[in-house]
């Protein structure tokens, strides 16, 4: 295809033999600068509200996590206290049941030392 034939093909799209050369174009409406500014402000406000709602949700989750961590610390302290009590009770019973303690004889004091 030559350059002139491609131009002719492009022109045939708009006008040709036995065709009207008048074209009807639908006018497009444009947004004015004030409408554009208002739309931008509304979008910024919506994004701000979305941001604030997300921050509020994370803060509420933070409070829940903090309270659960405090509860965990209290339960760990209670567990350590119970472990100490258990060890104390088990040591007394194991000392009383040991062979060395059973072989000991109680003594009675024979006299009182005075200064």
MARTORRO-360582 format. One line per field, with one value per residue (C-alpha): residue in three letters; residue number from 0; x, y, z. Coordinates in nm, 3 decimals. Each point is the difference from the previous one (the first is absolute). Last residue first. Layout:
BEGIN
code = c(ALA, ...) .
pos = c(NUM, ...) .
c1 = c(X, ...) .
c2 = c(Y, ...) .
c3 = c(Z, ...) .
END
This chain:
BEGIN
code = c(UNK, UNK, UNK, UNK, UNK, UNK, UNK, UNK, UNK, UNK, UNK, UNK, UNK, UNK, UNK, UNK, UNK, UNK, UNK, UNK, UNK, UNK, UNK, UNK, UNK, UNK, UNK, UNK, UNK, UNK, UNK, UNK, UNK, UNK, UNK, UNK, UNK, UNK, UNK, UNK, UNK, UNK, UNK, UNK, UNK, UNK, UNK, UNK, UNK, UNK, UNK, UNK, UNK, UNK, UNK, UNK, UNK, UNK, UNK, UNK, UNK, UNK, UNK, UNK, UNK, UNK, UNK, UNK, UNK, UNK, UNK, UNK, UNK, UNK, UNK, UNK, UNK, UNK, UNK, UNK, UNK, UNK, UNK, UNK, UNK, UNK, UNK, UNK, UNK, UNK, UNK, UNK, UNK, UNK, UNK, UNK, UNK, UNK, UNK, UNK, UNK, UNK, UNK, UNK, UNK, UNK, UNK, UNK, UNK, UNK, UNK, UNK, UNK, UNK, UNK) .
pos = c(114, 113, 112, 111, 110, 109, 108, 107, 106, 105, 104, 103, 102, 101, 100, 99, 98, 97, 96, 95, 94, 93, 92, 91, 90, 89, 88, 87, 86, 85, 84, 83, 82, 81, 80, 79, 78, 77, 76, 75, 74, 73, 72, 71, 70, 69, 68, 67, 66, 65, 64, 63, 62, 61, 60, 59, 58, 57, 56, 55, 54, 53, 52, 51, 50, 49, 48, 47, 46, 45, 44, 43, 42, 41, 40, 39, 38, 37, 36, 35, 34, 33, 32, 31, 30, 29, 28, 27, 26, 25, 24, 23, 22, 21, 20, 19, 18, 17, 16, 15, 14, 13, 12, 11, 10, 9, 8, 7, 6, 5, 4, 3, 2, 1, 0) .
c1 = c(2.421, -0.226, 0.002, -0.309, 0.018, -0.050, -0.176, -0.199, 0.114, -0.192, 0.165, 0.102, -0.035, -0.323, 0.163, 0.280, -0.239, -0.194, -0.377, 0.015, 0.247, -0.215, -0.313, 0.174, 0.154, -0.332, -0.174, 0.272, 0.017, -0.377, 0.003, 0.279, -0.188, -0.319, 0.183, 0.147, -0.344, -0.151, 0.272, -0.061, -0.376, 0.055, 0.231, -0.254, -0.278, 0.215, 0.074, -0.373, -0.077, 0.266, -0.122, -0.356, 0.117, 0.205, -0.300, -0.197, 0.286, 0.015, -0.373, 0.026, 0.288, -0.204, -0.300, 0.223, 0.155, -0.340, -0.126, 0.303, -0.046, -0.362, 0.103, 0.262, -0.261, -0.244, 0.270, 0.092, -0.365, -0.038, 0.312, -0.119, -0.340, 0.169, 0.234, -0.280, -0.077, -0.042, -0.307, 0.064, -0.187, -0.126, 0.141, -0.217, 0.199, -0.090, 0.180, -0.306, 0.072, -0.036, 0.373, 0.197, 0.054, 0.138, 0.139, 0.097, 0.250, 0.210, 0.001, 0.108, 0.285, 0.108, -0.020, 0.218, 0.272, 0.022, -0.124) .
c2 = c(-1.824, -0.295, -0.321, -0.206, -0.365, -0.339, 0.105, -0.276, -0.163, -0.121, -0.287, 0.026, -0.308, 0.124, 0.331, -0.178, -0.237, 0.285, 0.034, 0.320, 0.158, -0.097, 0.145, 0.325, 0.026, -0.069, 0.276, 0.257, -0.101, 0.033, 0.341, 0.120, -0.130, 0.170, 0.331, -0.043, -0.077, 0.305, 0.219, -0.154, 0.057, 0.366, 0.049, -0.166, 0.224, 0.305, -0.130, -0.057, 0.356, 0.139, -0.210, 0.122, 0.360, -0.042, -0.152, 0.314, 0.214, -0.198, 0.053, 0.373, 0.032, -0.174, 0.226, 0.308, -0.103, -0.068, 0.336, 0.173, -0.181, 0.115, 0.358, -0.008, -0.131, 0.276, 0.264, -0.141, 0.001, 0.360, 0.105, -0.170, 0.162, 0.340, -0.064, -0.105, -0.356, -0.045, -0.106, -0.173, 0.121, -0.284, 0.043, -0.004, -0.004, 0.180, -0.138, -0.175, -0.303, -0.062, -0.063, 0.001, 0.201, -0.074, -0.351, 0.064, 0.253, -0.263, -0.218, 0.292, 0.076, -0.362, 0.012, 0.310, -0.149, -0.311, -0.340) .
c3 = c(13.268, 0.037, -0.190, 0.058, 0.059, -0.141, -0.321, -0.159, -0.316, -0.300, -0.182, -0.364, -0.223, -0.153, -0.096, -0.186, -0.174, -0.162, 0.055, 0.202, -0.244, -0.299, 0.163, 0.083, -0.349, -0.170, 0.194, -0.076, -0.369, -0.032, 0.165, -0.232, -0.307, 0.120, 0.030, -0.350, -0.144, 0.171, -0.150, -0.343, 0.038, 0.087, -0.299, -0.232, 0.130, -0.070, -0.350, -0.061, 0.111, -0.234, -0.293, 0.051, 0.021, -0.319, -0.179, 0.089, -0.129, -0.325, -0.056, 0.069, -0.244, -0.272, 0.060, -0.012, -0.333, -0.157, 0.123, -0.149, -0.332, -0.007, 0.075, -0.277, -0.243, 0.096, -0.046, -0.341, -0.111, 0.113, -0.189, -0.320, 0.031, 0.036, -0.294, -0.234, -0.092, -0.371, -0.192, -0.327, -0.305, -0.215, -0.347, -0.307, -0.320, -0.318, -0.302, -0.131, -0.207, -0.373, -0.042, 0.315, 0.305, 0.343, -0.040, -0.354, 0.124, 0.177, -0.307, -0.217, 0.233, -0.014, -0.381, -0.016, 0.214, -0.208, 0.080) .
END
